[in-house]
Amino acid sequence: MTKKDFEALARAFASVKPTPNTSNPAESLWEQAVEAVADVCQESNPRFNRSRFFAACEGHKRGDGWKKLVQRVLDTSEEDKDESR
């Protein structure tokens, strides 16, 4: 898998992240799914950055590096929309 694949997966997880709620079983399942996919990604590519992936799945923006990552993800999403038209 490539960085582009990892970014697409993170976008998908970010788009379906449940609202935080301590009694919400969907949140626990979502976290388990993110962990399982991260395991597969790391097996696929030893350069895979778990912390960056988790942050992108959460929709977090940390410093300029994270802003650039999120912007790249959003830009890719817009390009995909344009190509499908």
Number of C-alpha atoms within 10 A of each C-alpha: 12 12 13 12 11 19 21 17 19 24 21 13 21 17 12 11 15 16 9 10 10 8 8 11 10 14 16 15 12 15 17 12 13 18 15 11 15 21 13 12 22 14 12 12 12 8 11 19 14 14 10 18 21 18 16 24 23 18 17 14 15 14 8 9 11 16 13 13 16 22 13 14 18 15 12 16 14 12 11 11 10 9 8 7 5
